[in-house]
Amino acid sequence: MSMDDLLHDCELLFIGVTRGYRTSKEAAEKKKPWICAWVEKSLTGRYFRHLFREGRAIIPAGGWYERTVENGKKQPWYITCKVNKPIFMAGLNNLRPYIHQTVEVGSLSLQKFQGREW
């Protein structure tokens, strides 16, 4: 998909993408994908280490969700820029051009702290 497909009247269109990562073994066992990991653990852990070497990416996004607990219930908040512009996040992927994929492909957000002031 080209950038022209994503843009309409100079506005970025939302195209939903499932995020997360799981191995083919975990997919066969119907386990949920990992969607978040601490950077320190990911750099040294066996599960994500190869993605840091070969799968770094910059991901354009309109925003992200965070949840806070209010009155004992989780409240989702969608965090965006003050102006209607895309933000860019660091991500990891398991895409390998010209190689048959045997694991589910997705993105994984890594966070230690995300500022809310844009």
Backbone torsions as a table, in degrees:
resi	resn	phi	psi	omega
1	MET	NA	130.4	-177.7
2	SER	-89.7	167.7	177.6
3	MET	-63.3	-31.1	177.2
4	ASP	-62.4	-33.6	177.6
5	ASP	-69.1	-29.2	-178.4
6	LEU	-83.3	-24.2	-176.3
7	LEU	-98.8	138.9	175.8
8	HIS	-139.6	116.1	-176.4
9	ASP	53.6	42.7	178.5
10	CYS	63.2	20.6	176.4
11	GLU	-115.3	139.1	178.2
12	LEU	-78.6	124.9	178.6
13	LEU	-86.9	145.9	177.0
14	PHE	-83.4	126.5	174.0
15	ILE	-125.6	112.0	-174.7
16	GLY	-63.4	135.2	178.5
17	VAL	-133.3	131.3	175.6
18	THR	-73.9	132.1	179.3
19	ARG	-109.3	155.4	179.5
20	GLY	134.3	173.2	179.4
21	TYR	-147.2	135.4	171.5
22	ARG	-150.2	150.8	-179.4
23	THR	-75.1	167.9	178.7
24	SER	-62.8	-33.7	177.6
25	LYS	-65.0	-43.6	178.5
26	GLU	-66.8	-35.4	177.4
27	ALA	-64.4	-42.0	178.6
28	ALA	-63.9	-32.3	178.9
29	GLU	-85.3	3.0	178.9
30	LYS	59.9	33.1	176.4
31	LYS	-79.1	151.4	177.8
32	LYS	-71.4	146.5	177.7
33	PRO	-70.3	152.0	172.2
34	TRP	-72.8	132.7	-178.9
35	ILE	-117.5	-8.6	-178.6
36	CYS	-153.2	142.4	179.7
37	ALA	-149.8	146.3	175.3
38	TRP	-73.4	138.5	-176.7
39	VAL	-58.3	-46.0	-177.0
40	GLU	-58.8	-42.8	-179.7
41	LYS	-70.3	-37.8	-177.5
42	SER	-68.1	-34.7	-179.1
43	LEU	-66.6	-32.9	-175.2
44	THR	-106.8	-20.5	-177.3
45	GLY	-75.1	148.1	-177.9
46	ARG	-65.4	-30.6	-172.8
47	TYR	-65.9	-41.1	-175.0
48	PHE	-111.8	-10.5	-171.9
49	ARG	-53.0	-43.5	-178.7
50	HIS	-65.6	-29.1	178.7
51	LEU	-68.6	-32.4	177.3
52	PHE	-68.2	-33.1	178.8
53	ARG	-74.6	-41.1	-167.4
54	GLU	-121.9	-5.9	-170.3
55	GLY	-129.2	29.2	180.0
56	ARG	-73.6	145.8	-179.0
57	ALA	-151.0	157.6	170.3
58	ILE	-109.5	126.4	-172.3
59	ILE	-114.8	118.4	174.2
60	PRO	-75.5	140.6	-179.5
61	ALA	-148.7	157.4	175.3
62	GLY	-84.8	-20.6	-179.1
63	GLY	166.7	-167.3	178.6
64	TRP	-150.2	160.7	178.8
65	TYR	-98.1	139.9	167.9
66	GLU	-131.5	151.9	179.8
67	ARG	-117.9	139.5	172.3
68	THR	-119.4	157.0	177.7
69	VAL	-98.1	121.0	178.0
70	GLU	-128.7	122.8	-178.9
71	ASN	54.8	38.6	177.6
72	GLY	79.2	1.0	-179.9
73	LYS	-118.2	146.5	177.0
74	LYS	-79.0	128.1	179.0
75	GLN	-111.9	118.2	178.6
76	PRO	-79.8	141.1	175.9
77	TRP	-126.8	134.2	177.3
78	TYR	-99.0	115.6	-176.1
79	ILE	-95.3	127.5	-179.4
80	THR	-136.4	174.6	171.2
81	CYS	-71.6	157.2	176.1
82	LYS	-66.5	-31.2	175.5
83	VAL	-104.4	155.9	-175.8
84	ASN	-79.0	72.1	179.0
85	LYS	-128.4	151.6	177.7
86	PRO	-70.7	151.7	171.3
87	ILE	-107.6	162.0	-177.9
88	PHE	-122.8	129.3	-177.3
89	MET	-117.8	151.3	172.2
90	ALA	-78.1	141.8	179.8
91	GLY	-149.3	172.2	177.3
92	LEU	-125.1	147.6	176.5
93	ASN	-142.6	163.6	179.4
94	ASN	-115.4	27.0	178.5
95	LEU	-75.5	134.0	175.7
96	ARG	-130.8	107.1	-179.6
97	PRO	-60.7	142.1	175.8
98	TYR	65.5	17.1	176.7
99	ILE	-125.9	135.2	178.3
100	HIS	-65.2	128.8	-178.0
101	GLN	-81.5	131.6	176.7
102	THR	-117.1	0.9	176.1
103	VAL	-125.6	159.0	176.9
104	GLU	-65.9	142.2	-177.8
105	VAL	-104.4	136.3	177.1
106	GLY	-167.5	-172.5	177.2
107	SER	-117.5	160.7	-178.4
108	LEU	-134.5	124.8	177.3
109	SER	-89.9	137.3	177.2
110	LEU	-112.2	129.7	-177.5
111	GLN	-141.5	144.8	167.4
112	LYS	-118.0	-44.4	177.9
113	PHE	-151.3	134.0	176.2
114	GLN	-119.6	119.2	177.6
115	GLY	-73.6	149.0	-178.3
116	ARG	-103.9	-10.3	180.0
117	GLU	-91.4	121.4	179.1
118	TRP	-116.8	NA	NA
